[in-house]
């Protein structure tokens, strides 16, 4: 009797055996409906054999092999097997999470054909600059696998390089996978791609798609009908039979790292996929991740650089630092920035005031007794959202109405402290009553449709002053925007997270790049109490290589990645003592002594020690060699699974962690 080995989407590192009299090895890769417990599940057949570790008469029969799709290809299994092994995730979880929801349902919804849309008007490509042409010519798909790092200043035309490379792939009959970090970047880029290739089927894959649309798009990629696939991180697993090129835009962005379930890096998985498929992969950014930059400097990646903006009339903006220790401020804004905004209003140009903090104020407090609006479920403060009179935790989502008086002492004189985009928007509107002020953050823009409407207003000149967060910092081209004012950047300079300077520099470079992208000259004003800090000096000179060199030198001396390789064991429990006790047990397992090249640190609480009513601790494992760490992790995970814990405790392993 043939035995099916089936992968199910469960947090278990094992496969499940079923019998099927009609099965053969040709069924590997098909989905299958099987009984499980008191219900049924959809799994994927990964092997068909004649034997099992269990007596055959104890195995349940499979209910149905689903052949509505061709079997998943071997390349898909190879990629998922790598992700399962490297990230210590169950194979079934990896295989099934890569499928759209409709294909994982026991009773799938009725599938409907998508509405046909009119092809967009063709936009002919502009002439390439010499630097763009050199970058395009450097990527040769016929030479097989290579990782190319495209470092281009903001506005240098990296997207145009992508489009020319895609055109070459289409001419050669191959598909292209284009990944972006966030859904908000998708509409604008998708519109450009469709306008350049109006006769080519382009599909998008991201979490905001309806389930039916996501399945249609996934099927089009899987069957080869879609020649260009544009998506966010999960799209890196989408099967594509004619894949010829993978492109990651804004490759440095932390959004490419999944932070729950299987905690993978889409950037690193894309590099592995390109290697397995023997195709090139292009990583593009104005501020590459330090890991990618180090690989380029060592010769492991091939570096292509765009030093100049693509528009010959556009130049990099001038960056000015304002020392706020010597300046009076109103709602955090200096008179110099106010005057600069006024000058843009008089010239009919747009300004952006950047503050990466949502809400009206970070905290509500009572000066009489010291009460502050702490979240009851997290080790964080609740943010005041004055527009709907709510206190809201941005970490767990808990919220309640703003109290009329201090809950502790009854004092009615409670005040907001600090400022967020809502408070800044109100002040800017009061300061410039004749201006059209538009706030852009995740409170004001919650869906793709809203985002498209906001972009249309900005491009249509219906906004004079933008007040926004990092949503506006990257990937957008606003020709009339000539001034960027940055508030509140200093808090990240001395953060406990050693990656904070890298993220701050990338954020400031990206938001500064929104200014002066067309013929109008751009200016960036950064308010800071530390104008002599090396980070700001590099920013004034638009000197990413110099900044990266300094950061890499610091990391090498400290033994931080990319000069070390890490995995983090995290535990969550109602009480911190329980989480730390589990981590202490994990740190004392005998298997650790068998791997002397791996260093285990002491367990400590996480920086956000309490989240959603759970206390959180962590334990760092580190090695100077990636193979040594990878040899250790499977044995450690297996030993961890043998530790008896209460049902209240949860734990997970994260390889190459970004958050601490």
N, C-alpha and C positions, 0 to 999 in steps of 0.2 A: 504494500500500500504506500503510494507516494506521500511524503511528509513535507508540508510547507513550513518554512521558517519565516515568521511574520514579525515585522517591526511595528510596534504600536506606540502611539504618542503618550508615553508614560514616563515618570521620573525614575525608571529602573534600567540598569545597565544589563539588559538581557533581551533575548528574542523569545517568541512564543511559538510552539509547535502545534500544528493542526494537520489532519489527514484530509486528502481529497483524491478519490479514485481516478479522476480524470486529469489530474495535474501532470505537467511535464516541465522539464527545465526551461522550456520556452515561455513559461508563465512568470519567470523572474522579472520583476519590474512592474507587474500589474498591481493595482489596488485589489483588496479582497475584503469582503464582509465576513466577520467572524463573531462567534459568541464569546462574551467575556463577562464573567460574573453572572449577574442576573439580566444583563443587557447585551447589546451588540456594539461593535466598534469597526471602524475602517482602518485597515493596516496596509502595509506594502510587503509583497513577497520578495524576500532577499535571497532565498535559496530553496531549491527543491531536491530532496534526497530520499533515501530509503530507510534511514535509521533515525532514532531519537534517543535522548538521554532518559526518556520516560517510556514505559511500556506502551506499545501502540494501541492496545485496547483501552487505555486510559485517556487517549487524545480525543478531543472533540473534533467533529468534521467541520471544515470551513463551509460557510453558508453560500457564498457566491464569489467567483472571480469576476471582477468588473473589467470588461473589455471595451468600454465606451471610448477609451483613449489607447493609443499605442503604449507599450510598456515604457517605463522610465529608462533612459539610456544608461549604459555603463559609465559615461562621463559624469552623470549626475550622482551615481553611487560613489564614484571615486572622490568627488568633492565633498560629499556629505560624510564619507568615512574619514577624510582628513579632519573635517571640522569636529566630528565626534571624538576623534583621538586627541587632537591638539587641545581642544577646549574642555575635555573631560565631560562631555555631554552624552546622554544616551542616544544611540543611533536612531531609534524610533522618533525621538523628539526632534532630531535634526531633519530627518527625512520628511516627517509630516508637517513641520512648521514651514517648510518651503512650498507647500501646496496651498492654493486658495481654499477658503473655508468651504465652499460648495462641494469640493472633491473629497472632503473629510467627513461629510455628513452621511449617516446611515440612510436617512430619508432626504436626499438632496432636493432643493427647490426646483420648480419647473424652470428650465432654461429658455430664455427669450433672446431673439436676435437683437443685436444692438442697432440703434438708429443710425442710418447713414447720414453723414454730414458732407456738406459741400466742400470740395478741396479748396484750401486757401489760395490766394493769389501768389504766384511765384515771385520770390524776391531774389534777383540775381546776386551772386556773390561779389563783394567788393574786391578790389585788387589787394593782394597780400603785401605787407611790408617785407623788406628783406629778412628781418628777423623771423617773421611768421613763416615765410617760405622755407627758411632753413630748418625750422622746427618741424614743418610738415615733411620735408624730405628726409629728416633723420629717422622717421618712423617707417620701417620697411617690414610689412607683414610677411613678405616672402622669406625673410631671414629668420622667422620663427620667434620664439619667446625672447623678450627683453622688457625691462622696466624702464620707462622714460619718465623723468621728473621735469615737468614744464613749469619753471619758475618765471612768472611774468608779473610785472607791476600791475596794479589795478588800472583797468582801461587799456591794457596792452593788446587785447584781442585774442585772449586764450580761446574763447568760444568759437571764433572764426577758424582757428587751427583745428578744433574739434570737428567743425562742419566739413572742412576740406578733407580730413582723414575719413570721415564717414562717407563722403562722396566716392572716395577711392574704394572703400569696402563695397559699396553698392555696385560700382562698376565691375568689381571682381566677383559679384554674386555672393557676398558674405554679409552676415549680420553684425550689428554693433550694439554693445551694451553700454549705455551712458548713465552713470550713477551720480546723483546729487545728494547732499546731506539732509535737506529738509524739503517738505512738501511745498513750502512757500516759494521755493526757487523753481518749482516745476512748471507753473503756468507760463511764465515768461520764456523760459528755455524751450518748452514744448512748442510754443507759438513760433519761435525762430526756426526750430527744426522742421516743423510742418510747412512753413512758408518756403524754406529752402528746398524741401523735397516733397512737393504737393502730390506727386503720383506714387509715393512710397507709403506703405502702411507703417504708421508709427503708433506704438501703444505705450501707455504709462502704467506703472505698477507702484502703488503707494497705499498707505492705510486709509486714506480718506475716500477711496473709491468704494462704491457700493459693491456688495458681494458678487452680484451677477456680472457687473462690469469687470471686476478684478479677475473673475474666472475666464471671461471672454478674452481679456488681454493676455492672461497667462497661457491660454490655449493657443492663441495666435503666435506667441513667442515659441512655444513648445513645438508647434507644427511647422514653424518656419515661415508662416504667412507674414508675420511682422518682421520687417528687416531692421528696424531701429526700436530698441526697447529702452525707455527712459524711466528710471525708477529710483527709489530710496534704497536703504541698505539691504532689505530682504530680497530685493530683485537680483542680488548677486548670485543667488542659487537657482534662478529661473533657467530651466533647460532650453538651449538654443542649438538646433542641429548644425547651423552654418556659422557659428561664432567665429569672427575674424579679428575683433578688436574690443578691448575693454577700456573705457575712459572713466576716471573719477574726477569730477570737478570739486574744488575746495577740499582736496584730499586731507587737509589737516583737521577738518572739523570733527569735534567730539561726537557729533550726531551719528557718525559712521560706526560708533561702538554701541552695541546692544547692551542695555543695562539690566535686563531681567531675562528669565528663561535661560536659553543658551547665550552666554555673554561672549559674543564674537565681535571681531573687528571686520567690517565689510571691506575695508581697504586691504587688509592682509589676506583675507579670503580671496579677493579679486586677483591679487598677485599669484596666489597658489593656483587659482583656476586658469589664469593665463599660462602658467608654466605647464599645467597638465594638458592644456589644449594646444600648446606650442604656438601661441599668438602673442602679440605685443600688448602691453598695458601702459596707459598714459595717465600719470598722476599730475593734476594741474592745481596750482595755488600761487597766490601772491606771497603767502607766508607758509611755506611747507612745514609739516611737522618736523621736529628735530630728528626723529628717527629716520624719516625719508631723506632729510638733508645730509645726515651722517652717511647714509648709504650712497648718496650721490658723490660726496666728497671722497669716499673710499673707492669709488669706481664700480660698486655693485649695481648702482642705478646710473643711467645715462642722463646727464643734465642738459636740458635745453633752456635757454634764458631769453626772455623778452624784456629789454631794458627800457624801451620807449613806448609811449601810448600809441595806439593804432591810428587815431585821428591826428594827422600832422599838425593841426592847429591847437591840439590839446597838450598841455604840459602837466607834470605832477604838481599838486597843490603846494602852496607854501604853508609850512607848519609853524605856528607861533605858540610859545609857552607863556602863560600868564601866572606869575607867582602870587597865589591868593593869600599868602601871609602878609602881603603889603597892600592888599586891595580890599575895600569894603564890598560886601556882597549883599544882594537882595535876593532871597529865596535861592541862594547858591549861585547867582549869576552876577558877573562883574559888569561895571559900566562899559568897559571896553567891548565886551560881547554884545551888549545892548546896542551900542553905537554901530557895530558891524552889521547887526541884523537890520537896523534902521536904514543903513546905506543900501542894503540889498532890496529892501522894500521900495526905496525911491527909484532904483534901477529896474524894478520889475523882475528881480531874480528870486530864487528860492533859497531858504536857509533850513538847516537841520540842527536841532538842539538834541544831543544824544545823552541819554541818561539810562543806564541799563538796570532800572529798578521800577517794577510795575507798582500800581496802586497809588494812593494819595500820600501815604507816609509809612515808613517801615515799622513804626510802633506807635501805640497810644499809651500814654503814661500819666500817672498822678504824682505831682510834685510834693504833695502833702505826706503821703505814706510810702511812696516808692513803688506802688503797684505798676506793672507794665502788662501789656496784652500778650502774655505767653500762650502758646498753644497747649491745651491740656493733653494732647496726644503725642507731641513732638518736643524735642529740645530746640525749639525755634520760637520766634515771636510771630504773632499774627499781624498781618499787614492791614492797615486801614484803607478801605475802599469807600471813599466818601460819597461817590455818585449813587450807590445803592445802600449806603449806610450799613456796611457789613465789615466785620473783622474776618479775615480769611488767611488760612495757612497755605502758603504756596508749596508746601512739601507734601502734606497729606490730604489737603482739600477741605479740612474741617472749617466751618464758619459759623458765626452767629451775629446777631444784630449788635450795633454799637451801643454800649451802655450809656444811659443818661447821666450816671454818676459813677464814681469809683466803686467797684464791687467790694472793696476792702474797708474803706473808711467813709464812704458816702459823699466824698467831696465832689461837687459838680464841676469843679474847674479842672477837668482833664484835658490834656493837650496832645496833638500829634507832634512827633519829633522826627526830624529828617524829612526827606522829600522823595516822592516817586513821580512818575510821568503824569498822573492825574493832577497833582498839585502844581507841577511845573507848567502843565498846559493851561491851568486856570490863571496862573500868574502871567504867563506870556500873553494870553488873550487880554488881560487887564492892562498890560504894559503897551500892547499894540492893538488897540480896539478896532482899528481899520483893517487889520490883517485877517486873512483866512487861515486859522490855525487848525492843523490836523494831527491828532494823536494816533500813533501807530504802535500798538503793542498787542499782547495776546488777550487782553481784556476787550480791546476795541475791534480786533480782527480775529475771529474764531473759526472761520471756515474758508475754504478755497474761493467760494463765490464772493465773500466779503473782501478777501485779499485782492481779487481781480478788480473789484470796484474801486478799492483804494488806489491801486496802481493806475487805473484809468483817470482818476481825479488828479493824481500827481502829474502824470504825463500831459493831461489836458490843461495844466496851468490853473487848476481850481484850488490850489493850496499855496500859500505864501510861506508859511513857517511849519515845518514838520517837527513834532516832538515825538521821539521814538526810542525804542530799545534796539537790541541786536537784530531784530527782524529786518531792520533797514540797513544792516551793516555790510551785506555782501550780495553780490550777484545782480545788483540793480543799476540801471543806467538812467539817470535823470538829467537831461541836458541843461535844464535851467537852474540846477542846484549848484551854487557856487560857494556856499559857506557851510562849514560844519563846526559846531561848538560842542565840546566834550566836557561833561560835568561828572564828578564823582569817580574818577578813574583811580585815585590814590589807594583806595581800600584794597586793591588786589596786589599792590606792590610788596606788601609784607605779610601776605597770607601764609598760613601753615603749609598749604599745598605747594610742593616744589615745582609743580607744573604751572602755577598761577602766572609767573612772568611771561611764559610762552603764550598762554591764552590771552593775556592782556595785550601783548604786542600785536598778536594776530588780529584781535578785535579792533584795536585802534587803527592799525594799518588798513583794515577793511573799511571801517567807517570813514576814515580820511579819504579813501579812494572814491567815495561818492561825489566829491567836490571837483568841479572843473573838468568834467569828462568830455566836454565839447569845446567850442571855440572860446567860451567864457572862462576866464582865469579863476582858479579855485583857491580858497584859503581855509585853513583848519586852525582853530583856536582851542588849545587844551588848557584848562584851568587845573593847576596842581600846586601843592605845597612843597613839591620836591623837583623843581625844574632842573637840578643838576644830576638827577638819577640817570645812569647809563642807558636805561630803556628809553627815556625821552630823548636823549641825545641821538640815539640811533633812529628814532622815529622822525626827528627833525630832518635828518639827512636821507630818509627813505632807505636806510642801510640795513636791510634784512640780513645779508651775509655777515656783517659785522656783529649784529646782535646774536645770530645763531652761533657764531664762533665763540663768543663769550659764554653763552649758555652751555654749549657743549663742553667747554673747558671746565666749567663749574661742575657739571654732572660727572665728568670723567674723574675729577679729583674726589668727588663724594661717593663714587661708585653707584650712581643712579643710571637707569635706562637712558640711552641705548647701550650703556657699558655694563649692564647687568640685566638679568632676566628674572621676572617676578611672577608669583602666583599668590593670590590672597584667599584665605579661608575665612569666611564670614559666618557668624552665628547670630540668630535672633531668638529672643525669648522674652516672656513677660518681665523677668527680673535679670538685671545685668549679671548678678552672681552666677546664675545658671548658664548664661552664654559664655562667660569667662571660664567657668569650670570645664565646660566641653572643650574649649580651645586649649586649656592646659592639658587635658587628656590627649588631645590631638598632637600637641607639641612633645609629648612623652612617649609616643608610640614606638615600639622597637624598630619598625621599618625605617625610621629616620636615621638610625645608626648605620644602616646598610648603604647610605648615600652620603658620604662625607663631603661631597662637593656642593651640597645644598645646605644653606644656613637657614635655620628657623628662628625667628625673633620671638620676643615675649608677646603674649596676647594683650591687647589694649582696647578700650572703647573706640568706636568710630568717631570721627569729628561730629557727625550728626548722630549722637549716641542714642537718641530715642526717636523713633519714627513710627507713626500710626500705632501707638500703644505697645510697641516692641522695643526692648533694649537691644542694642547692637554692638557686638565686639568683632575684632578681626585679628588675624594671625598671618604674618607675612613670611612666605618662603622665597628664598632668593638664591641665585647661582650665577657665577661668572660665565657659564656656558649654557646655551639653550638645550643642547642634547642631554646634559646632565639633569636639568630640571624636568625635561619631558620624560626621561627614564624614571624619575622619582614619582611623578604625579599619579600615574595609574596605580602603583603599589600603595601610595598614601591614601588615595581615594577608596580603594578596596578596604584598607584597614579602617578608615573613617566610617564606612558603612557598617562595620562590625561593632561600633560603639553603641551601647544601649543608651538611648536618650528618651526623655519624656515626649509625649505627643505635642507638647507646647513649643518645643524647640525645633527650629529649622536652620539648615546650614547649606552653603553652596561654595563651590570653588570657582574663582575667576582667574583666568590666565591673562597676563599682560593688563593688569588693572589700570584704569585711568583715574578713578575716584578713591580717596583714602579717608 
